[in-house]
Amino acid sequence: MAESLKTVDEWFEKLDQSKEINTKLHFYYHDTLTGDKRTIWKVAESDITCKSPTSFGLIYMVDNLLTVGPEPDSQVVGRAQGTAGFADLHNIALQMGLNFLFTEGKYMGSTISVLGRNPVAEETCRELPIVGGTGVFRMARGAVITSTYSFDKSTSNGIIEFTFYITHY
């Protein structure tokens, strides 16, 4: 849902910083690395990835389903799209750049952008920064707390719980 430059200029001129809105969102992110409905694909790796105990240099493109509940057939709210790369030589941690696109409901067409380090070996309370957004979440900032809801070691498929704490206008 693109707006004209004039419309965004008018919005910015009327911006009242005392009218910040705090929004909390909660949903599930479905990592699917195997099967017919894959949502994560390897796009690059470094010369040392195969020798690295942390998969350093391995980069994936992500287009994961976001749902209200942890069940794969739960109500869809959107998609998480972007990159995830193993970026730590000593610990298993991802550098993630994701756009959370809302495809349903009152936030439809809006996005939240997250960029940061995700120490995925820690199962609970991983924090990532919110660096921006569009639509309803224009000029968003805040934090995301993630926890592993479930992980299948045989397939590497997982379900991650996300709680967003967003400040926006």
Solvent accessible surface area in square Angstrom, and as a share of the most:
residue,aa,sasa,rsa
1,M,189,0.85
2,A,108,0.84
3,E,78,0.35
4,S,65,0.42
5,L,141,0.70
6,K,144,0.61
7,T,58,0.34
8,V,48,0.28
9,D,76,0.39
10,E,77,0.35
11,W,67,0.24
12,F,113,0.47
13,E,141,0.63
14,K,163,0.69
15,L,37,0.18
16,D,61,0.32
17,Q,125,0.56
18,S,97,0.63
19,K,136,0.58
20,E,69,0.31
21,I,85,0.43
22,N,122,0.63
23,T,22,0.13
24,K,133,0.57
25,L,23,0.11
26,H,86,0.38
27,F,6,0.02
28,Y,20,0.07
29,Y,6,0.02
30,H,13,0.06
31,D,30,0.16
32,T,31,0.18
33,L,41,0.21
34,T,55,0.32
35,G,57,0.55
36,D,153,0.79
37,K,168,0.71
38,R,81,0.29
39,T,20,0.12
40,I,10,0.05
41,W,135,0.47
42,K,111,0.47
43,V,83,0.48
44,A,45,0.35
45,E,87,0.39
46,S,43,0.27
47,D,137,0.71
48,I,77,0.39
49,T,13,0.08
50,C,112,0.67
51,K,161,0.68
52,S,20,0.13
53,P,119,0.75
54,T,8,0.05
55,S,35,0.23
56,F,58,0.24
57,G,16,0.15
58,L,20,0.10
59,I,67,0.34
60,Y,37,0.14
61,M,89,0.40
62,V,8,0.05
63,D,57,0.29
64,N,0,0.00
65,L,40,0.20
66,L,0,0.00
67,T,0,0.00
68,V,77,0.44
69,G,12,0.11
70,P,23,0.14
71,E,92,0.41
72,P,97,0.61
73,D,131,0.68
74,S,22,0.14
75,Q,122,0.54
76,V,56,0.32
77,V,25,0.15
78,G,0,0.00
79,R,66,0.24
80,A,0,0.00
81,Q,64,0.28
82,G,14,0.14
83,T,51,0.30
84,A,6,0.05
85,G,10,0.10
86,F,37,0.16
87,A,58,0.45
88,D,25,0.13
89,L,92,0.46
90,H,155,0.69
91,N,89,0.46
92,I,74,0.37
93,A,2,0.02
94,L,20,0.10
95,Q,73,0.32
96,M,8,0.03
97,G,21,0.20
98,L,3,0.01
99,N,70,0.36
100,F,0,0.00
101,L,52,0.26
102,F,7,0.03
103,T,46,0.27
104,E,87,0.39
105,G,60,0.58
106,K,162,0.69
107,Y,37,0.14
108,M,114,0.51
109,G,32,0.31
110,S,3,0.02
111,T,25,0.14
112,I,0,0.00
113,S,28,0.18
114,V,3,0.01
115,L,88,0.44
116,G,15,0.14
117,R,122,0.44
118,N,6,0.03
119,P,23,0.14
120,V,45,0.26
121,A,71,0.55
122,E,98,0.44
123,E,118,0.53
124,T,87,0.51
125,C,96,0.58
126,R,5,0.02
127,E,109,0.49
128,L,0,0.00
129,P,61,0.38
130,I,8,0.04
131,V,84,0.49
132,G,14,0.13
133,G,17,0.17
134,T,70,0.41
135,G,36,0.35
136,V,63,0.36
137,F,0,0.00
138,R,43,0.16
139,M,80,0.36
140,A,5,0.04
141,R,111,0.41
142,G,33,0.32
143,A,22,0.17
144,V,0,0.00
145,I,51,0.26
146,T,0,0.00
147,S,24,0.16
148,T,35,0.21
149,Y,115,0.44
150,S,46,0.30
151,F,115,0.48
152,D,66,0.34
153,K,179,0.76
154,S,105,0.68
155,T,44,0.26
156,S,46,0.30
157,N,38,0.19
158,G,6,0.06
159,I,28,0.14
160,I,20,0.10
161,E,48,0.22
162,F,2,0.01
163,T,21,0.12
164,F,0,0.00
165,Y,101,0.38
166,I,3,0.02
167,T,26,0.15
168,H,5,0.02
169,Y,41,0.15
